[in-house]
Amino acid sequence: MGGQVGDTVQSSDQFVQSLARGLLVIRAFDADHVQMTLSEVSRRTGLTRATARRFLLTLVELGYVRTDGRGFELTALVLQLGYSYLSGQSLPRLAQPVLEDLSREISESTSASVLDGGEIVYIARIHTRRLMTVGINVGTRFPAYATSMGRVLLAGLPEERFEAYVATAELLPLTERTVTDPDRLRALVAQARDQGWAVVDQELELGLRSIAVPVRDPQGSVVAALNTSMQAAMGLNAPTLDEAAARVLPHLQRASARITEALAARS
């Protein structure tokens, strides 16, 4: 999550560089960089200090960024940039009431996400209790390789796209249990494809287990994933990973089928 966020973009006579740079500055902020100084923004984006300062002050004037004179951070107004996309999508609207029912059934937080490049992006979420040190909201992103939803979404990719992902993904050890070996990841994604679900045990964060199933459109293509997360309980009487999966998996599968039916009815 660290490092520089700037990307090389092929320009043309239709390319508006100032707009691209303004969006680059916004994207520089994330969960690990909630507030940054001018120098930090410059370093994260690859822009000069003078250029970064102009864009930051413009964003402050527009209300997307606030500053205390030294540090800069995004405001809630940035959410409007993504709201237009989400409000126009049927999938988040169809998933939300299903997640609400699912959360009541299993008494756990539930989520839906889609794949965007090498990351999952949350499109709907029902929060019952906070299990992670990082808060999860609509729009939150996590690396696909270390999440249960990511693995079922990767399992839904065509083989050549999945291999391209594995060839370029930076498989970082987020915890001591994170799978970082490409061949092991291939095996786990193949398993998720064969069995129709995936479980991740403390690979994204210690103490956190998650179980996910794919959501398919009426044609059978994987378009999203549903999951639930729970604490990795310890002790002699604590449920095993298989026992935890068996408890919630039928509920997840029914919820997924409901969304597929809703998508078919809508189309």
C-alpha positions in Angstrom: 0.0 0.0 0.0 3.0 2.2 0.2 5.1 3.7 -2.6 4.2 5.9 -5.5 0.7 6.0 -7.0 1.6 7.7 -10.3 1.0 5.8 -13.5 2.4 6.3 -17.0 -0.5 7.4 -19.3 -0.2 7.7 -23.0 -1.3 11.3 -23.8 -3.1 12.4 -26.9 -4.7 15.6 -28.1 -7.8 14.6 -26.2 -5.9 14.0 -22.9 -6.4 16.6 -20.2 -3.3 16.5 -18.1 -4.5 18.8 -15.4 -7.6 16.6 -14.7 -5.4 13.5 -14.6 -3.0 15.1 -12.1 -5.9 16.3 -9.9 -7.3 12.8 -9.8 -3.8 11.4 -9.1 -3.6 13.7 -6.0 -6.9 12.4 -4.7 -5.9 8.8 -5.2 -2.7 9.4 -3.3 -4.7 9.4 0.0 -5.7 5.9 1.3 -6.0 4.1 4.6 -2.2 4.2 5.2 -2.0 7.9 4.1 -5.0 9.6 5.6 -3.2 12.8 6.2 -0.1 14.0 4.3 2.2 16.9 4.1 2.9 18.6 0.8 6.2 16.8 0.5 4.5 13.4 1.1 1.9 14.1 -1.6 4.7 15.2 -4.0 6.6 12.0 -3.3 3.5 9.7 -3.6 2.4 11.2 -6.9 5.7 11.9 -8.5 4.7 15.6 -9.0 6.9 18.5 -8.1 6.1 20.3 -4.9 5.0 23.4 -6.7 2.6 21.3 -8.9 1.3 19.3 -6.0 0.7 22.4 -4.0 -1.4 24.0 -6.8 -3.6 20.9 -7.1 -4.0 20.6 -3.3 -5.0 24.2 -2.9 -7.5 23.9 -5.8 -9.0 20.8 -4.1 -9.2 22.7 -0.8 -11.0 25.5 -2.6 -13.5 23.1 -4.1 -14.0 21.4 -0.8 -12.5 17.9 -1.6 -9.5 18.5 0.7 -9.0 20.3 4.0 -5.8 21.5 5.5 -4.6 22.7 8.9 -1.8 24.7 7.3 0.7 21.8 7.2 -1.2 18.5 6.7 -3.8 17.7 4.0 -6.6 15.2 4.1 -9.7 14.3 2.0 -13.2 15.4 3.0 -16.4 13.5 2.7 -17.2 15.4 -0.4 -14.9 13.0 -2.3 -17.5 10.3 -1.8 -19.7 12.0 -4.3 -17.2 11.2 -7.0 -18.0 7.5 -6.6 -21.6 7.8 -5.7 -22.7 8.6 -9.3 -21.2 5.3 -10.4 -22.6 3.2 -7.5 -26.1 4.8 -7.7 -26.3 3.8 -11.4 -25.4 0.2 -10.7 -28.1 -2.3 -10.1 -25.9 -4.8 -8.3 -25.2 -2.8 -5.1 -28.9 -1.9 -4.8 -29.9 -5.6 -5.2 -27.3 -6.9 -2.9 -27.9 -4.6 0.1 -31.3 -6.0 1.3 -30.0 -9.5 0.7 -27.0 -8.8 2.9 -29.2 -7.3 5.5 -31.2 -10.6 5.7 -28.0 -12.7 5.6 -26.5 -10.7 8.5 -29.6 -11.2 10.6 -29.5 -15.0 9.9 -25.9 -15.5 10.9 -25.3 -12.6 13.3 -22.2 -11.6 11.5 -21.0 -8.7 9.2 -21.6 -9.3 5.5 -20.2 -7.7 2.4 -20.3 -7.7 -1.4 -17.4 -6.8 -3.6 -16.3 -6.7 -7.2 -12.8 -7.1 -8.8 -11.0 -4.0 -10.0 -7.6 -4.9 -11.4 -5.8 -6.7 -8.6 -8.0 -5.5 -5.8 -11.5 -6.1 -4.5 -13.7 -3.1 -4.0 -16.6 -3.2 -1.5 -19.9 -2.3 -3.1 -22.2 -3.1 -0.2 -21.7 -3.8 3.5 -23.7 -4.6 6.6 -21.7 -4.0 9.7 -22.5 -5.8 13.0 -19.3 -5.5 14.9 -15.8 -4.3 14.1 -13.3 -7.1 13.7 -10.5 -5.4 11.7 -8.2 -2.6 12.8 -9.0 -0.9 9.5 -12.7 0.2 9.1 -14.5 -1.3 6.0 -17.0 0.8 4.1 -18.3 0.9 0.5 -15.4 1.7 -1.7 -12.8 0.1 0.6 -10.1 -1.9 -1.3 -8.0 -4.9 -0.4 -5.6 -7.0 -2.4 -7.5 -9.8 -4.0 -4.9 -12.6 -3.3 -5.3 -12.3 0.5 -9.1 -12.2 0.7 -11.8 -14.8 0.4 -13.8 -12.6 -1.9 -10.8 -11.9 -4.0 -10.1 -15.6 -4.5 -13.6 -16.5 -5.7 -13.5 -13.5 -8.0 -10.0 -14.5 -9.3 -11.5 -18.0 -9.8 -14.1 -16.5 -12.1 -11.6 -15.0 -14.4 -10.6 -16.6 -17.8 -7.4 -18.6 -17.4 -5.3 -16.1 -19.4 -6.5 -13.2 -17.3 -5.8 -15.0 -14.1 -2.3 -16.0 -15.2 -1.6 -12.4 -16.2 -2.7 -11.3 -12.7 -0.4 -13.9 -11.0 2.5 -12.9 -13.2 2.3 -9.2 -12.2 0.8 -9.2 -8.7 3.1 -8.3 -5.8 2.2 -10.9 -3.2 3.2 -9.2 0.0 3.0 -11.0 3.4 0.3 -9.0 5.1 0.5 -11.4 8.1 2.7 -14.4 8.9 -0.1 -16.6 7.4 -0.5 -14.8 4.0 0.0 -17.0 1.0 2.7 -15.4 -1.1 3.8 -18.3 -3.2 2.3 -18.0 -6.8 1.9 -21.8 -7.2 0.1 -22.1 -3.8 -2.2 -19.2 -4.8 -2.9 -20.9 -8.1 -3.9 -24.1 -6.2 -6.1 -22.2 -3.8 -7.9 -20.3 -6.6 -8.4 -23.6 -8.5 -9.9 -25.1 -5.3 -12.2 -22.1 -5.0 -13.3 -22.6 -8.6 -14.0 -26.3 -8.1 -15.8 -26.2 -4.8 -17.6 -22.8 -5.4 -16.4 -21.0 -2.3 -13.2 -19.9 -0.6 -12.0 -19.4 3.0 -9.1 -17.3 4.2 -7.8 -17.8 7.7 -5.9 -14.8 9.1 -4.1 -13.9 5.9 -5.4 -10.3 5.6 -5.3 -9.6 9.4 -4.4 -11.9 12.3 -7.5 -13.0 14.2 -9.8 -12.7 11.2 -11.4 -15.4 9.2 -13.6 -14.9 6.1 -15.7 -17.1 3.9 -16.9 -16.1 0.4 -19.0 -17.3 -2.4 -19.3 -16.0 -6.0 -22.3 -14.2 -7.3 -23.2 -15.1 -10.9 -25.2 -13.3 -13.5 -28.0 -15.1 -15.4 -25.5 -16.3 -18.0 -23.3 -17.9 -15.3 -20.4 -15.4 -15.2 -19.0 -14.3 -11.9 -19.9 -10.7 -11.4 -19.3 -10.2 -7.6 -18.6 -12.0 -4.4 -20.4 -12.2 -1.0 -18.6 -12.9 2.3 -18.9 -12.9 6.0 -16.0 -12.4 8.4 -15.6 -13.8 11.9 -13.0 -13.9 14.7 -10.6 -16.8 14.6 -11.6 -18.2 18.0 -9.1 -20.0 20.2 -9.4 -22.7 22.9 -10.4 -26.3 23.1 -14.0 -25.7 22.3 -13.5 -23.2 19.5 -14.9 -24.2 16.2 -12.5 -25.4 13.5 -12.2 -23.6 10.2 -14.3 -26.3 8.6 -16.9 -26.1 11.3 -17.1 -22.3 10.9 -17.5 -22.6 7.1 -20.2 -25.3 7.5 -22.2 -23.0 9.7 -22.4 -20.0 7.4 -21.8 -21.5 3.9 -25.5 -22.6 3.2 -26.7 -19.1 4.1 -24.1 -17.4 1.8 -25.0 -19.7 -1.0 -28.7 -18.9 -0.7 -28.0 -15.2 -0.5 -25.9 -15.5 -3.7 -28.7 -17.3 -5.5 -31.2 -14.6 -4.5 -29.0 -11.9 -6.1 -28.7 -14.0 -9.2 -32.4 -14.4 -9.4 -32.9 -10.7 -8.8 -30.4 -9.9 -11.7 -32.3 -12.2 -14.0 -35.7 -10.6 -13.1 -34.2 -7.2 -13.6 -32.9 -8.1 -17.0 
